[in-house]
Amino acid sequence: MIRGTRILAVVALSLLVGAASLLAQSAPQAPVKVNPPAAVKSKTPPPNAGKGTSIGKGKASTTTANAAGDTDSVWAEKVDIDGDGNVDDTNFLWDDEDKVLYFSKDGTFTCTNGGTGSGGMLVAVYAEGNTHGKPANSGWWVAEVDKDECGAKAAGLVGCKFDGSGAYTSCGVAVIDAKTDDITVASVSR
């Protein structure tokens, strides 16, 4: 009886280790480390905010004008946009109609392979009551990379979608859709 119990315990332990390994392998991975701090995700426009309709640089940019003459609040602050511990010159845009907060920087970022990349980065966070029905604090980010930068197979945008707790739900080559305030992840990065 004791021998049978030991065998069952070994089998159960093997199954648990295998399941944990599968979960770790299926977790989306990104070539760039981005984890915006909660304080950045909840920024609100200051009283002296300007007006604008676009944010970002190069491919890591978007517009928010829903109609002619539609403008949104824009401002700049020094904050840690990507959670790497470094304060960055960061631009913000609050899309008041759709309730989406965008923030961007142009500079260096940390690669998950241990290297450093450089380029534009854009983050979008859905606020409570957003017009897209997304969970509050969920969103996405993209970074523009060169070929072989951060292990990228081609130049372009890489990014991830994240849920309201900040966990990645999909990562890979990304395309921004300004009409839906979202990204499409074209392929998973591994």
N, C-alpha and C positions, 0 to 999 in steps of 0.2 A: 504494500500500500504506500509506504514512504517513497519507494522508487518511482511509482506512478505519479505521485504528487510532484516529485522533483522534475520529472519529464514534462508534466503540464506547466510547471512554473517556467522552465526553460523555453518551451514553445510560446507561452504567453509573452515572456520578455522579448523573444525574437520578433514576434508580431508587433509589439509596441515600438521597438527600435526601427523596424522596417517602415511602419506607418509614419514615425517622426521623420525618417529620411525622405520619404515621399513628399511629406508636407514641406520640408525645407527645400526640396528640389522644385516644387511647384510655386513657391513664393516668388512673385515678380521681382526681378532685379533690374537695376538701372545702371548705366555706365557712369552716371554723375551722382554724387551724394547731395541730396536736397532734403531738408527737414525743417521747413519754416517754423520758427517758434510761435507759440500760441499768441503772444503779445503782438506779433506782426500781423497775424491773421485777423485780428480784431481791431485794426486801426480804423479810425473814422476821420473824415476830412476836417482839417483845422479851419477856423473862421476865415483865415486869409488865403484859402485854397483858390487856385486859378481855375480856368475853364479850358477843357480840351476834349478831344475825341479819339486820341490814339495813345498807345504806350508801347515801349520796347524799341528794339533796334534790329534791323535786318529781318531774318526769318522769324526771330523770336519777338514778334510784335503783333498787335491787333488793333482794331478800331471798335468803337462802341456806339457810334452815331446810329440811332434807330430811324431817324428821319432828318430832313434838312433842318438846320438850326438847332439840333439836339446836341447839347454839350454836357459834360460831366465834370466832376471835381478832380483836379490834378494838383499834386504837391510833391515835394521831395523831402526826404529825411535821411539821416544816417542811422541805419539799422542792420542787423544781421539777417539778411534776406533768406539765406539757405541753411542756417543752423550750424555753420562751420566754426563759429566763435569769432569771426572777423566782422567788424562793422563795415558796411558797404554804403556808397552813395546810391540810394534807392529812390526810384520814382514810383509814385502811387497814382492810381486812377480808380475812383469810385463810380461805378455805373449805377446811378440811382434808380433808373427804370427797371433794370433786370436784377438789381441787388447782387452784384458781383464786384469783389475787390480785386484789382490787379496790382501787382508790384513787379518791378523789373530792375535789372542792373546790367551793366556791361563791364565785365572784368574777369577775374580769375574764379575758378571753382575747383573743388576737389573731386577727383575721379575715384570710383570704387576700386580701381586697380592700383591705387596708391599714388598715381601721378596727379598733375595739375593741368587743367585746361583753361582756356580763355575764350570769352565770347559773350553773346547776349543770353540772358536768362529771363524768363517771364513766368510768373506764378498767378493763378486765378483761384480765388476762394469764394464759394457760394455762401451768401449770408442767409439768415432766417427769412423765409418768405420769398425767396428768389423765384423769378418767373419760370424757371426751368424745372421746378419741383425737385431739385437736388437736395440732399441732406445738408443742413447747416454745417459749415467748416469742412465740407468735402471740396474737392477741386482737382487741379492739375498743375503741372509745371512742365516747361520745356527749356532746353538749353541748346544753343547752336554749336555744333562741334565740327572740326575738320576731320578728314579721313585719317584714321589711326589715332586721333585724339581720344583719350579715355577708352581706347579699344574699339572705337566706332569703325565699322566696315566701309562707310561712305560718309561724305560731308553732308550735313543737314541738321534737322532737329531730332533730338531724342527727348523722351519725357515719360512721365508717369501720371496716372490718375490716382487719387487717394480718397479714402472714405472719411467720414466725419471724425474718426479717431486718429487720422493721419496715416493709416496703413495703406500701402500700395495695393491697388486692385488690378492694374495692368501697366506694363512698361514696355518701351521699345521705340522704334522709329515713329515719330509723331507728325501729325499735320494739324494745324490750327484751323478751326471753322469759326470765323468771326460772327456768322449768322446765328449759331447756336451757343456761343460762348463756351465751347468745349473743344477737346482735341479728339482725334481719331488715332489710335495706336495701330500702326500698320503691321508691325511684327514684334514679337517678344524678344527682348535682349537677354542674352544669357552669357 
